Amino acid sequence: MTKSDTGAKAVRTVTRSDLYEAVYQRVGLSRAESAELVETFLVEVSDTIARGETVKLSSFGSFVVRAKGERVGRNPKTGIEVPITPRRVLVFKPSNILKARINGQSETGLED
């Protein structure tokens, strides 16, 4: 368990194993089939993101790959300027439904 950034309460990390178990309990597949289903889903999402495509999961959110250009950064310890090379970054944009759920609000009338 780790503390959240705000220090308000302890949070738990959900692992692949937890996902396998949740599918096993809720869907009724065997444990092996559940693990295979979760792995297949994760590989498909990963491969799609790696190709630079957006993955949108309705009522959950979108994983978007953004290109960041070259820029000059500064080492905070020494103050020396250092070039930061162009790169692609992954951004998660939660849906309005997920935002509402996180904040304990009603999801009625919200669309993603």
C-alpha positions in Angstrom: 0.0 0.0 0.0 1.1 3.5 -0.7 -0.1 6.9 0.3 -1.8 9.1 -2.2 -0.2 12.4 -3.2 -2.5 14.3 -0.9 -1.7 11.9 2.0 -5.4 11.6 2.7 -5.7 7.9 2.5 -3.9 4.7 1.5 -4.6 3.5 -2.0 -4.2 0.0 -3.4 -2.6 -0.9 -6.7 -4.6 -3.1 -9.0 -2.4 -5.8 -10.6 -2.9 -8.0 -13.7 -3.5 -10.8 -11.2 -6.4 -8.8 -9.7 -7.9 -8.2 -13.2 -7.6 -12.0 -14.0 -9.4 -12.7 -10.7 -12.2 -10.1 -11.3 -12.9 -11.6 -14.8 -12.9 -15.1 -13.3 -15.3 -14.1 -10.6 -17.7 -12.0 -12.7 -17.7 -13.7 -16.1 -17.3 -17.3 -15.1 -14.5 -18.3 -17.4 -11.7 -20.5 -16.0 -8.8 -18.8 -14.4 -6.6 -19.6 -17.4 -9.2 -18.3 -19.9 -9.7 -15.2 -17.7 -5.9 -14.5 -17.8 -5.8 -15.0 -21.5 -8.7 -12.6 -22.1 -7.1 -9.9 -20.0 -3.7 -10.4 -21.7 -5.3 -10.3 -25.1 -7.1 -7.0 -24.3 -3.9 -5.4 -22.8 -1.8 -6.5 -25.8 -4.4 -5.1 -28.3 -4.6 -1.8 -26.4 -0.7 -1.6 -26.2 -0.2 -2.4 -29.8 -2.8 0.2 -30.9 -1.2 2.9 -28.7 2.3 2.0 -30.0 1.1 2.6 -33.6 0.1 6.2 -32.4 -3.6 5.5 -32.6 -6.1 6.7 -30.0 -7.8 4.1 -27.8 -11.3 5.2 -26.6 -13.1 3.2 -24.1 -16.7 4.5 -23.8 -17.6 5.7 -20.3 -14.0 5.3 -19.2 -11.7 7.6 -21.2 -9.2 7.8 -24.0 -5.5 7.0 -24.3 -4.0 9.6 -26.7 -0.4 9.7 -28.1 0.9 13.2 -28.4 4.1 14.4 -30.1 6.3 16.8 -28.1 8.8 18.9 -29.9 12.4 19.5 -29.0 12.9 22.1 -26.3 15.5 23.4 -23.9 15.3 22.2 -20.4 17.3 23.3 -17.3 19.0 21.1 -14.7 17.5 22.5 -11.5 20.6 21.6 -9.5 23.2 23.2 -11.7 21.2 25.6 -13.9 22.8 24.2 -17.0 20.6 24.2 -20.1 20.1 20.8 -21.7 18.3 20.0 -25.0 15.3 17.7 -24.6 14.8 15.6 -27.7 11.4 15.3 -29.5 9.4 12.3 -28.2 5.9 10.9 -28.1 4.0 10.8 -24.8 0.9 8.9 -23.7 -1.9 11.0 -22.2 -5.1 9.6 -20.5 -8.2 11.7 -20.8 -10.9 10.5 -18.5 -14.5 10.6 -19.7 -17.0 12.9 -18.0 -18.7 9.8 -16.6 -15.5 8.6 -15.0 -14.8 12.1 -13.7 -18.2 12.2 -12.1 -17.8 8.8 -10.6 -14.4 9.8 -9.1 -16.0 12.9 -7.5 -19.0 11.0 -6.2 -21.4 12.8 -8.4 -24.4 11.5 -10.3 -23.5 10.1 -13.8 -27.0 10.8 -15.1 -27.1 13.0 -18.2 -23.4 12.8 -18.8 -21.9 11.6 -22.0 -18.3 11.0 -22.9 
